[in-house]
Structures are given as structure tokens and as C-alpha cells.
Amino acid sequence: MANHLDLEEQEQLDQIKHFWRQYGNVISWALIAVLGGLASWNFYQYWQRSQATQAAALFDEVERSVMSADPVKVDRVFEEMKDRFASTLYAQQSALLVAKQYADSGKHDAAKAALNWLADQSNDVGYQSLARLRLVAILMESKQYDEALALLNGTFSPGFEGLVADRKGDVLTLKADKTRAIAEYEKAYRLMDSRTEYRRLVEVKLNALGVDVQGLNQVAIVSGK
């Protein structure tokens, strides 16, 4: 009996050895791949949290440098933010903040560079659109009206149509192109929610150009818009 059990056990061992010789490497590498994947995922999650924490701390430094109006420090911390955390929302918010500081200081080229970086680097179409609208404002201040219009004719996020039309009206007004300016302001007026304060500003612009806004409202009512 003992010999019979020994033979069975030996046969089982032989089968296991045969199976392991045939599939052992595959199983080992599969386990390594699974465990490696889990380790990579855990490391990625840790890295993401670490990046966010560090980016938030650096953003605080960006804010402090802007408030202190120290141009050297502003340049340094913004460059560091772009180098280390370009993919984070903190970098995109930093670009808007720093660009405003540059523009307020009369450093228009630096402001445009920051906004162009944001428009090119951001994966968020909202941030891209906001950067382009702020670029338009700087171009208008520099009297680069054709460049501003070219930028406004580009792609913007859905929901920005009214603001884009309003800004086109501003540029065309500065170019003394009254007819086209009115058309853009009317478009902006129709696109904007009647409850927004900004729409009232567009109404003021239309009134200044001699447009009867009440007439526009009547047309909208008749057309069912």
C-alpha cells in the first residue's frame, strides 16, 4: 500500500514538474506583469498626488510673487512652474495670473508669451479660449487690430460665441467699421442670456452706435427666439 501511494505521489510530482517545465516561465512572467502593473499604478497615483501637492505649493509662490510685483521673482517662479508642472491646472492658472501682471506692468510681449504658452499647452478648451480672448485684449491695446480679428476668427470653446462676437465688435469699432461692428454686437446680444449683466453692456454699445435694442427684442419675440 505504501509503495502504491509512493508511486502515485511520484507520478503527481512528475506531472507537476512536467507542467511547470512547460508553463512555468509563462506563469512567472504573467505574475511579474500583473504585480508590476499594480506597482506602477500605485506609483502613478502617488506621483500624481505628489505633483499636485508640489504644484499647489508653487502656485502659492506665484501668487505671492505677483502680489509683491517683483518681476525677477515672477519670471523665476513661472518658469519653474512651466518646467516642472506644465500639465497641471496650477500651471494654467499661473499663466493667466502672470500674464495679467505683465500686462499691467506694460510688458506686453511677456504677457503675450505667457498667454500663447497657455493656448498651446493647455488640454482644456476653456483655458485655451480664455487665453486667446486675453491675447486679443492686449493686441487691441497695442492697436494690432488685424491680428486681433485673425485670432478671433479661430476656434473657441462652445459657450464663448457671445463673448467672441462682442470682442469682434470692439475691434471693428476701433477700426471705424461701424456696419460690421453693429452686426457683431447684435450677434453677441442675441447669443447672450438676457439675465446676464454683460448683455446689458452690449446693449449700451449698440445704443452708442444708434441701434434700437428694443427693436431687436421685438424681432426676437416675433421670430420665437
RODO-2510 file (C-alpha; in nm, 4 decimals, decimal comma):
residues 225
     n   res          X          Y          Z
     1     m     0,0000     0,0000     0,0000
     2     a     0,2772     0,2367     0,0973
     3     n     0,4602     0,1597    -0,2235
     4     h     0,1420     0,2191    -0,4217
     5     l     0,0935     0,5635    -0,2566
     6     d     0,4552     0,6484    -0,3173
     7     l     0,4131     0,5659    -0,6842
     8     e     0,1010     0,7850    -0,7081
     9     e     0,2739     1,0735    -0,5345
    10     q     0,5763     1,0326    -0,7582
    11     e     0,3508     1,0329    -1,0643
    12     q     0,1783     1,3512    -0,9434
    13     l     0,5139     1,5127    -0,8788
    14     d     0,6293     1,4171    -1,2246
    15     q     0,3131     1,5674    -1,3749
    16     i     0,3643     1,8891    -1,1772
    17     k     0,7278     1,9069    -1,2850
    18     h     0,6274     1,8496    -1,6476
    19     f     0,3569     2,1150    -1,6249
    20     w     0,5962     2,3630    -1,4619
    21     r     0,8692     2,2960    -1,7206
    22     q     0,6130     2,3626    -1,9938
    23     y     0,4265     2,6618    -1,8474
    24     g     0,6387     2,7828    -1,5563
    25     n     0,8049     3,0707    -1,7412
    26     v     0,4742     3,1914    -1,8824
    27     i     0,3117     3,1889    -1,5381
    28     s     0,6104     3,3618    -1,3792
    29     w     0,6162     3,6405    -1,6370
    30     a     0,2397     3,6812    -1,6140
    31     l     0,2658     3,7247    -1,2378
    32     i     0,5509     3,9697    -1,2789
    33     a     0,3466     4,1687    -1,5313
    34     v     0,0403     4,1805    -1,3025
    35     l     0,2388     4,2726    -0,9949
    36     g     0,4430     4,5205    -1,1942
    37     g     0,1234     4,6784    -1,3258
    38     l    -0,0154     4,7142    -0,9758
    39     a     0,3100     4,8631    -0,8544
    40     s     0,3156     5,1051    -1,1479
    41     w    -0,0437     5,2120    -1,0848
    42     n     0,0245     5,2698    -0,7161
    43     f     0,3380     5,4647    -0,8017
    44     y     0,1462     5,6700    -1,0612
    45     q    -0,1230     5,7550    -0,8075
    46     y     0,1426     5,8543    -0,5556
    47     w     0,3240     6,0593    -0,8207
    48     q     0,0015     6,2362    -0,9186
    49     r    -0,0723     6,3287    -0,5580
    50     s     0,2844     6,4403    -0,5055
    51     q     0,2790     6,6502    -0,8240
    52     a    -0,0474     6,8164    -0,7249
    53     t     0,0825     6,8979    -0,3771
    54     q     0,4068     7,0435    -0,5081
    55     a     0,2294     7,2359    -0,7856
    56     a    -0,0135     7,3850    -0,5328
    57     a     0,2760     7,4994    -0,3152
    58     l     0,4500     7,6572    -0,6133
    59     f     0,1257     7,8262    -0,7202
    60     d     0,1144     7,9925    -0,3785
    61     e     0,4603     8,1246    -0,4524
    62     v     0,3437     8,2514    -0,7917
    63     e     0,0606     8,4408    -0,6221
    64     r     0,2973     8,5919    -0,3669
    65     s     0,5424     8,6997    -0,6345
    66     v     0,2635     8,8658    -0,8340
    67     m     0,1332     9,0458    -0,5264
    68     s     0,4852     9,1697    -0,4470
    69     a     0,5199     9,2912    -0,8092
    70     d     0,8753     9,1586    -0,8146
    71     p     0,9418     9,0986    -1,1875
    72     v     1,2512     8,8858    -1,1317
    73     k     1,0686     8,6559    -0,8915
    74     v     0,7616     8,6401    -1,1150
    75     d     0,9766     8,5284    -1,4076
    76     r     1,1615     8,2711    -1,1980
    77     v     0,8634     8,1004    -1,0364
    78     f     0,6603     8,0980    -1,3578
    79     e     0,9469     7,9350    -1,5473
    80     e     0,9766     7,6775    -1,2707
    81     m     0,6036     7,6098    -1,2877
    82     k     0,6208     7,5557    -1,6644
    83     d     0,9274     7,3340    -1,6382
    84     r     0,8019     7,1114    -1,3575
    85     f     0,4227     7,1131    -1,3683
    86     a     0,3206     7,2189    -1,7192
    87     s     0,0363     6,9635    -1,7370
    88     t    -0,1381     7,0772    -1,4177
    89     l    -0,4243     7,3233    -1,3786
    90     y    -0,1991     7,5209    -1,1442
    91     a     0,0325     7,5966    -1,4371
    92     q    -0,2607     7,7165    -1,6482
    93     q    -0,3921     7,9371    -1,3684
    94     s    -0,0397     8,0680    -1,3152
    95     a    -0,0165     8,1663    -1,6820
    96     l    -0,3334     8,3759    -1,6566
    97     l    -0,2195     8,5366    -1,3333
    98     v     0,1300     8,6142    -1,4559
    99     a     0,0047     8,7415    -1,7929
   100     k    -0,2188     8,9933    -1,6146
   101     q     0,0760     9,1080    -1,4042
   102     y     0,2901     9,1501    -1,7150
   103     a     0,0139     9,3407    -1,8981
   104     d    -0,0489     9,5705    -1,6007
   105     s     0,3247     9,6417    -1,5909
   106     g     0,3318     9,7291    -1,9590
   107     k     0,5304     9,4151    -2,0501
   108     h     0,3038     9,3232    -2,3392
   109     d     0,5466     9,0874    -2,5102
   110     a     0,5898     8,8869    -2,1898
   111     a     0,2128     8,8815    -2,1374
   112     k     0,1557     8,7555    -2,4926
   113     a     0,4225     8,4886    -2,4471
   114     a     0,2538     8,3601    -2,1291
   115     l    -0,0891     8,3515    -2,2940
   116     n     0,0429     8,1891    -2,6119
   117     w     0,2074     7,9224    -2,3965
   118     l    -0,1264     7,8574    -2,2258
   119     a    -0,3191     7,8452    -2,5531
   120     d    -0,0664     7,5985    -2,6974
   121     q    -0,0055     7,3804    -2,3914
   122     s    -0,3459     7,3514    -2,2273
   123     n    -0,5666     7,0498    -2,2976
   124     d    -0,8657     7,2418    -2,1637
   125     v    -1,0529     7,4237    -2,4430
   126     g    -1,1947     7,6656    -2,1880
   127     y    -0,8485     7,7780    -2,0796
   128     q    -0,7390     7,7948    -2,4437
   129     s    -1,0338     8,0192    -2,5278
   130     l    -0,9781     8,2414    -2,2263
   131     a    -0,6100     8,2804    -2,3153
   132     r    -0,6981     8,3819    -2,6715
   133     l    -0,9546     8,6367    -2,5558
   134     r    -0,6976     8,7932    -2,3247
   135     l    -0,4467     8,7937    -2,6086
   136     v    -0,6996     8,9844    -2,8160
   137     a    -0,7275     9,2477    -2,5421
   138     i    -0,3502     9,3003    -2,5460
   139     l    -0,3443     9,3180    -2,9267
   140     m    -0,6206     9,5773    -2,9164
   141     e    -0,4269     9,7847    -2,6651
   142     s    -0,1269     9,7664    -2,8980
   143     k    -0,3528     9,8706    -3,1903
   144     q    -0,2861     9,5418    -3,3696
   145     y    -0,6437     9,5186    -3,4875
   146     d    -0,5978     9,2859    -3,7842
   147     e    -0,4040     9,0386    -3,5693
   148     a    -0,6799     9,0560    -3,3083
   149     l    -0,9502     8,9812    -3,5675
   150     a    -0,7483     8,6915    -3,7064
   151     l    -0,7256     8,5415    -3,3596
   152     l    -1,0982     8,5909    -3,3015
   153     n    -1,1722     8,4037    -3,6249
   154     g    -1,0014     8,0967    -3,4797
   155     t    -1,1530     7,8111    -3,2786
   156     f    -1,3162     7,8786    -2,9428
   157     s    -1,4899     7,6597    -2,6912
   158     p    -1,8718     7,6315    -2,7174
   159     g    -2,0228     7,8918    -2,4881
   160     f    -1,7733     8,1616    -2,5835
   161     e    -1,9554     8,2623    -2,9034
   162     g    -2,1236     8,5660    -2,7489
   163     l    -1,8018     8,6960    -2,5950
   164     v    -1,6130     8,6434    -2,9197
   165     a    -1,8779     8,8329    -3,1182
   166     d    -1,8727     9,1171    -2,8644
   167     r    -1,4942     9,1413    -2,8827
   168     k    -1,5093     9,1415    -3,2643
   169     g    -1,7491     9,4325    -3,2356
   170     d    -1,4971     9,6149    -3,0153
   171     v    -1,2143     9,5627    -3,2648
   172     l    -1,4290     9,6703    -3,5604
   173     t    -1,5415     9,9789    -3,3697
   174     l    -1,1773    10,0740    -3,3163
   175     k    -1,1221    10,0206    -3,6888
   176     a    -1,4149    10,2587    -3,7546
   177     d    -1,6044     9,9791    -3,9328
   178     k    -1,9430    10,0696    -3,7874
   179     t    -2,1614     9,8445    -4,0031
   180     r    -1,9713     9,5253    -3,9248
   181     a    -1,9310     9,6267    -3,5602
   182     i    -2,3074     9,6586    -3,5229
   183     a    -2,3588     9,3178    -3,6839
   184     e    -2,1209     9,1562    -3,4333
   185     y    -2,2740     9,3352    -3,1348
   186     e    -2,6216     9,2289    -3,2460
   187     k    -2,4971     8,8710    -3,2758
   188     a    -2,3479     8,8907    -2,9261
   189     y    -2,6719     9,0391    -2,7918
   190     r    -2,8763     8,7524    -2,9349
   191     l    -2,6379     8,4850    -2,8094
   192     m    -2,6151     8,6075    -2,4510
   193     d    -2,8595     8,5194    -2,1776
   194     s    -3,0958     8,8110    -2,1096
   195     r    -3,0261     8,7789    -1,7356
   196     t    -2,6533     8,8462    -1,7600
   197     e    -2,5001     9,1815    -1,6755
   198     y    -2,2656     9,1512    -1,9728
   199     r    -2,5586     9,1596    -2,2132
   200     r    -2,6528     9,4993    -2,0745
   201     l    -2,3021     9,6202    -2,1589
   202     v    -2,3513     9,5043    -2,5177
   203     e    -2,6823     9,6918    -2,5181
   204     v    -2,5009    10,0107    -2,4165
   205     k    -2,2550     9,9638    -2,7035
   206     l    -2,5398     9,9163    -2,9509
   207     n    -2,7196    10,2240    -2,8225
   208     a    -2,3991    10,4249    -2,8620
   209     l    -2,3900    10,3196    -3,2279
   210     g    -2,7517    10,4277    -3,2788
   211     v    -2,9166    10,0847    -3,2696
   212     d    -3,2649    10,0451    -3,1241
   213     v    -3,2201     9,7478    -2,8939
   214     q    -3,5915     9,7318    -2,8217
   215     g    -3,6398     9,6720    -3,1914
   216     l    -3,4029     9,3769    -3,1691
   217     n    -3,6073     9,2372    -2,8820
   218     q    -3,9257     9,2699    -3,0838
   219     v    -3,7667     9,0852    -3,3763
   220     a    -3,6554     8,8107    -3,1383
   221     i    -4,0096     8,7766    -2,9986
   222     v    -4,1651     8,7612    -3,3467
   223     s    -3,9137     8,5021    -3,4655
   224     g    -3,9654     8,2976    -3,1495
   225     k    -3,6030     8,3274    -3,0311
***
